[in-house]
Amino acid sequence: MKMVLACALLIILSSNIYSHSPMTHSWYVDDDESLIKTKAQYIGLIDSHSIEVFIDSKPLAIQITEAQREKIESFTPNQQITISYYYNELTTQYILVSIQ
């Protein structure tokens, strides 16, 4: 019985597509199909951990890390940018992976 439970737990843990990044304390997706790369219009910082962008004329709030915020602080409102992000089903938030 213990062996069956251990195998079941191993299968569940290994099938999880979410991984924890110790460097940024954020969640990211290992599945490239879930990553969205698009052009966007940067609107500005919402708070210390999120930005607002327009994608296809629709506003979207995206969570950022402290390191990303330092880069983003040099951006100007309405600047055209390219971002990669994904939707985290665990936190129900969009998470920024990269920004240019």
N, C-alpha and C positions, 0 to 999 in steps of 0.2 A: 504494500500500500504506500509506504514512504517513497519507494522508487517511482511509482506512478505519479504521485504528487510532485516530486522533484522534476520529472520529465515534463509534466504539464506546465509547471512554473517556468522552466527553461524555454519551452516553446512560446509561451506568452511573452516573456521578456525579449526573446530574440526576434519576434515578429513585430515588435513595436517600432514604428517608423520614426518616432521622436527620440532625439538624443539630447543629453544635457551638455552644454559647453561650459567647462569650468572657467574659461577665460572671460566670458561675457555674462555669465549667469543668466543666459537666455536659452530658449528652446529653438532648435532649428530642425528642418526636415531633411532626411537623407534621400528622399525620393525626388529626383530632378523634375519629374512631371508636375509636382506640386509647386515648384518655384516659378514665379511669374516675373518676367523681365519686360519692362515697358518704358516708354517715354512718359513724363509727367510734368506738370507745372507745379513748382514749389510755392506754397503759400506762406508757410512759416512754422515756427515752433508753437505747439499748443501748450506744452509744459516742458519740464526738464527731461521727459522720457518719451515724447511723441511729437510727430510733425503732421501737418496737413498738406496734402497734395491734391491736385485735380487730375483725374485720369478720364479722358473722354468727356470733359465738362462736368464730371461728378466728383464731389469731395470725398476724400478718404483719409482717415486717421491711421497712422502707422507708428508702431512702437519702435524706439531706437535705443541704442546703447549709449553710454557716456562717451566712448571713443567716437562713435558716429556723430554725436551731438557736437563735439569739438570741430569736426570737419564741416558740418552743416551750418554752424554759426557764421561761416564766411559767405554763405549763399545769400542772394537777395530775393525779396518777394517777386513772384511771377517768373523766376528764372526757369528755363527749360532744363530738365535733368533726366537721367536714365536711372531707373531703380530696379532692383530685384527684391522680391518680397514673397511671403507666403502667408496663408491663413492657418493659425494655430487653433485647432479644434478644442484643445484642452483649456486654453485661456480665452477663446473666442475673440482673438485679436489678430490684426495683421502685423507681421514682424519684418522689419527691414533687414535684408542680408547685405546689400551693397548699394551705393549711391555714387553717381558721377555727374 
